[in-house]
Structures are given as structure tokens and as C-alpha cells.
Amino acid sequence: MLKYTNTTLKQDLQFSSGVIEQIKLMGEKLSAQFELVNDLFETNDHSLIAQIDAIEQEIDNMRSMLLEAIATTDEALMEKY
């Protein structure tokens, strides 16, 4: 996420409220995944792996949708990503 944040700041990109909400939701998903990974290492509970993987897939899907939404507003950015 830092890579895209830096690009956003450097290019002074402006996002719609919908895109901003999706970014916040993605951040929440990342936090949840981080907590589960910590729990996995602390408890060695391998049953958490399926949940971690499911969240990772959700994050990957969200990332793809966000990049599409962002890129459709900026052709140069679309070519880059």
C-alpha cells in the first residue's frame, strides 16, 4: 500500500469518496490479516491459515478493483499499472 500511497502523493491524485472508503476497508482487512498472522505465530494454530488465505484473496481482489477504478480516471496511471 505504501507504494501506491507514494504514487498518489507524488502525482497529487484525487480520489472519489467511494475509492477512499475502499482504501479504508482494505486497510481494515490488512489489519485483520496481520492480527491473524500474529495469532498463528503465537499459538501455532494452523487452522488460522485458511482464514488468513481468505483475507489475502479478498485484499488481492480489492486491490485489483481499486487499481481499475483509479486508473480509469487517469490514462497515464492505467498504462503504468
C-alpha contacts under 8 A as a table, 3 or more apart, distances in Angstrom:
res1	aa1	res2	aa2	distance
1	M	4	Y	5.35
1	M	5	T	6.15
2	L	5	T	4.90
2	L	6	N	6.08
3	K	6	N	5.31
3	K	7	T	6.35
4	Y	7	T	4.99
4	Y	8	T	6.05
5	T	8	T	5.01
5	T	9	L	6.23
6	N	9	L	5.15
6	N	10	K	6.04
7	T	10	K	5.16
7	T	11	Q	5.99
8	T	11	Q	5.39
8	T	12	D	5.70
8	T	13	L	5.13
8	T	14	Q	7.89
9	L	12	D	4.97
9	L	13	L	6.74
10	K	13	L	8.00
15	F	18	G	7.95
15	F	19	V	5.97
15	F	20	I	6.38
15	F	70	I	7.35
16	S	19	V	5.30
16	S	20	I	6.34
17	S	20	I	5.02
17	S	21	E	6.15
18	G	21	E	5.13
18	G	22	Q	6.30
19	V	22	Q	5.02
19	V	23	I	6.23
19	V	66	L	6.83
19	V	69	A	7.43
19	V	70	I	7.68
20	I	23	I	5.05
20	I	24	K	6.28
21	E	24	K	5.06
21	E	25	L	6.18
22	Q	25	L	4.97
22	Q	26	M	6.10
22	Q	62	M	7.67
22	Q	66	L	7.36
23	I	26	M	5.01
23	I	27	G	6.24
23	I	66	L	7.79
24	K	27	G	5.02
24	K	28	E	6.35
25	L	28	E	5.03
25	L	29	K	6.29
26	M	29	K	5.02
26	M	30	L	6.17
26	M	59	I	6.24
26	M	62	M	6.93
26	M	63	R	7.89
27	G	30	L	5.02
27	G	31	S	6.20
28	E	31	S	5.08
28	E	32	A	6.22
29	K	32	A	5.07
29	K	33	Q	6.12
29	K	55	I	6.72
29	K	59	I	6.81
30	L	33	Q	5.05
30	L	34	F	6.08
30	L	55	I	7.94
30	L	59	I	7.36
31	S	34	F	5.02
31	S	35	E	6.24
32	A	35	E	5.15
32	A	36	L	6.32
33	Q	36	L	5.10
33	Q	37	V	6.18
33	Q	52	I	5.74
33	Q	55	I	6.32
33	Q	56	E	7.34
34	F	37	V	5.10
34	F	38	N	6.20
35	E	38	N	5.09
35	E	39	D	6.16
36	L	39	D	4.91
36	L	40	L	6.07
36	L	48	L	6.78
36	L	51	Q	7.87
36	L	52	I	6.45
37	V	40	L	4.96
37	V	41	F	6.36
37	V	48	L	7.88
37	V	52	I	6.96
38	N	41	F	5.26
38	N	42	E	6.10
39	D	42	E	5.04
39	D	43	T	5.81
39	D	44	N	7.60
39	D	45	D	7.59
40	L	43	T	5.41
40	L	44	N	5.00
40	L	45	D	5.26
40	L	46	H	6.59
40	L	48	L	6.30
40	L	49	I	7.62
41	F	44	N	5.27
41	F	45	D	7.71
45	D	48	L	6.04
46	H	49	I	5.57
47	S	50	A	6.41
47	S	51	Q	7.82
48	L	51	Q	5.29
48	L	52	I	6.20
49	I	52	I	5.01
49	I	53	D	6.03
50	A	53	D	5.11
50	A	54	A	6.13
51	Q	54	A	5.07
51	Q	55	I	6.23
52	I	55	I	5.27
52	I	56	E	6.18
53	D	56	E	4.99
53	D	57	Q	6.24
54	A	57	Q	5.15
54	A	58	E	6.34
55	I	58	E	4.98
55	I	59	I	6.15
56	E	59	I	5.04
56	E	60	D	6.14
57	Q	60	D	5.05
57	Q	61	N	6.17
58	E	61	N	5.13
58	E	62	M	6.09
59	I	62	M	5.00
59	I	63	R	6.01
60	D	63	R	5.06
60	D	64	S	6.30
61	N	64	S	5.21
61	N	65	M	6.29
62	M	65	M	5.11
62	M	66	L	5.99
63	R	66	L	5.09
63	R	67	L	6.08
64	S	67	L	5.24
64	S	68	E	6.25
65	M	68	E	5.12
65	M	69	A	6.17
66	L	69	A	4.99
66	L	70	I	5.99
67	L	70	I	5.08
67	L	71	A	5.74
67	L	81	Y	7.55
68	E	71	A	5.11
68	E	72	T	6.00
68	E	78	M	7.59
69	A	72	T	5.46
69	A	73	T	7.03
70	I	73	T	5.60
70	I	74	D	6.82
70	I	77	L	7.93
70	I	78	M	7.94
71	A	74	D	4.95
71	A	75	E	6.18
71	A	76	A	7.80
71	A	77	L	5.38
71	A	78	M	4.34
71	A	81	Y	7.85
72	T	75	E	6.42
72	T	78	M	6.62
74	D	77	L	5.33
74	D	78	M	6.27
75	E	78	M	4.87
75	E	79	E	6.37
76	A	79	E	5.30
76	A	80	K	6.41
77	L	80	K	4.98
77	L	81	Y	6.28
78	M	81	Y	5.45
